C-alpha cells in the first residue's frame, strides 16, 4: 500500500459563525456545510433535516402521465402486466417494488428478472416473444430498457405495449425506443430537477404518481417502499444528495422497522442489527449478498426473497444468498490475484485492459474496482467465452476520467456498451480485443491527466489532537448518511506519538494483516486508538516512540456499552 497525496481543502470560515448560529450547530459543522456548497440557510437546513415533503413531483419526469394512464387502464381492465427487472441489486429491488405496489393495487401482475448467463442484460426480443405468447399485453421495464430498440420493435409488432422506466444513459444519438412511455430523468428533453436517481427510485416515482392518479391518499403507501429505494440507492453507488439523501435517511428508518420477511432475514444472515443500520450497511453488507446470487446463480432467488411473506422461505433464501456471497468472495480473490499478475505486464499503460478465458463474467466488475483502487488506473476486465466466440467487459475508472465516453468512442470494436462516468460494460468479439486495447490507450493519452493517476485523498480539515472528542464525533453524525456525493469527513492531525503497535490477522485467506496503533495525544490522558486496515506492511513507518502525521476518519467505537473515539486511518507519514 503506497502513500497518498493529501489534498487539504482550504478552510472555509467566512460566514461560518453566522450560519452556525442560525442552524444551531457548531462553527466547525457549519464550515463543513459551507465546504459542501451549502451557504444558504434553507439549503443547509434541508441537508441536515431531509424531509419527504422535499421530494420532487413525479409528474415532472418525462412521459410520466402516459405511463400512469396506461398502468391505470391495465389495472382497471385486469390486463396481464409483466414487470421486467435486472439481475443486480437495483434491478431486483426495482422489480420487487413495482410488483409489490401493483399487487397492492389489485393488478394482474407477474415479474421476471433475467439470468445473467442465460438471458443476459436488458429486455431481449426473445423474451418479448415468449411473454406475448403467454398473454402479456403490457411490459413495464425497471432499471433497464433505455437502449432496448430491437425488443421495443418486437413488442410493437406483436401488439404488446411497453413502458420503459430506467435511469441509465440514453443512446448518445438521443434516440429512444418506441414505447407508450419512456420514464428516465436522463433523457435529453427531461426537466426533472435531479438526474441521479437509481432505477428503483424511478420505479418508486412511477408508483407514487400511479397512486395519485387512482385517487389513493394514504401516506403509508409512500413510506412502505423506502427500504427498497434506500438499499438500491446505496448499492448502486448513487450520489447521496438531493432526493437520494431523503430516500436513504428515511429508508433506513423504514428498514429498521420493516415487515418484509426477506429484508429481515437478509439482515440476520449479514449480522446487521436493525438499530445499527447505516448507508454503509446497505452498500457493503446487504447489497453484496443480493448481487452475489445474480453473479453466481440466478437473481430470481433474490427477487423471491424480497417478495415472500413466508419467514421460513425467507430464511432459506437468505442463507442461499449468503452462501453465494462466500463463493463469490473466493472466486473474486482468485481472479484478483491473476489480474494483478497480468497487470504487471502493462505497467506503462494508462488504462489497464486485462482479459482471460478463466474469469467469471459476473465477478470481473468487482475485481476491476479493486484493481483501480490499488493501482490508481482505469481498469477494463474482459471475460472471454471461447466456446461461443464472445467476450464481456466491465470497466471502472478514476476520478475525472469518463470511462463510458472512452468505451463508447471505441464502439466500432464492440457489439453493445452502456454505463456512466465511473463504470461501464460491453460485449465484443474476442478477435477485436487488440484493436480495442490500442484505441483505449490513444484516448487515455489525450484525456487522462497525470494527476488522475496519483493515489490521493481529499482532506476536509487539519485538527489538533485536543479537538478530538466524542462531542465532535456525534456532531459529525448530523452529516450522515455518507456515500458518493456526500463523503465522510476526512481529517489530518500532525505529530502524534506512537506508544504501541499491534498486528491484527486478516480473516481472508490471502489477505493483508491490519495495523492497530495506540497514540499519545494532548488532551487524551489515556491515549487514542487508531486502526489501519490491510496496512501491517507499513508498520515500520510508524515505530513505537516515533511521531507520525495521520490522515483519518473519526469514528465512535462501542464496546460493552462504553463509547470511545477511534481513528480509522486512510494514510500516515513520518512527522
JOCOR-V770501 format. One record per helix or strand of 3 or more residues. SS is the DSSP state (H for helix, E for strand). FROM is the first residue (numbers start at 1). TO is the last residue. If there is no record, write none. Layout:
ss: [SS;SS]
from: [FROM;FROM]
to: [TO;TO]
//
This chain:
ss: [E;H;H;H;H;H;H;E;H;E;H;E;H;E;E;H;H;H;H;H;H;H;H;H;E;H;E;E;H;H;E;E;H;H;E;H;H;E;E;E;H;E;E]
from: [5;16;27;41;52;58;64;80;89;108;125;138;149;161;181;199;220;226;242;261;274;279;300;311;351;364;378;390;403;411;416;423;430;450;456;465;470;491;514;524;536;547;562]
to: [8;23;35;48;54;60;77;84;104;112;133;142;158;165;183;213;224;235;256;269;276;296;307;346;356;375;385;396;408;413;419;428;447;453;459;467;479;504;521;532;542;559;574]
//
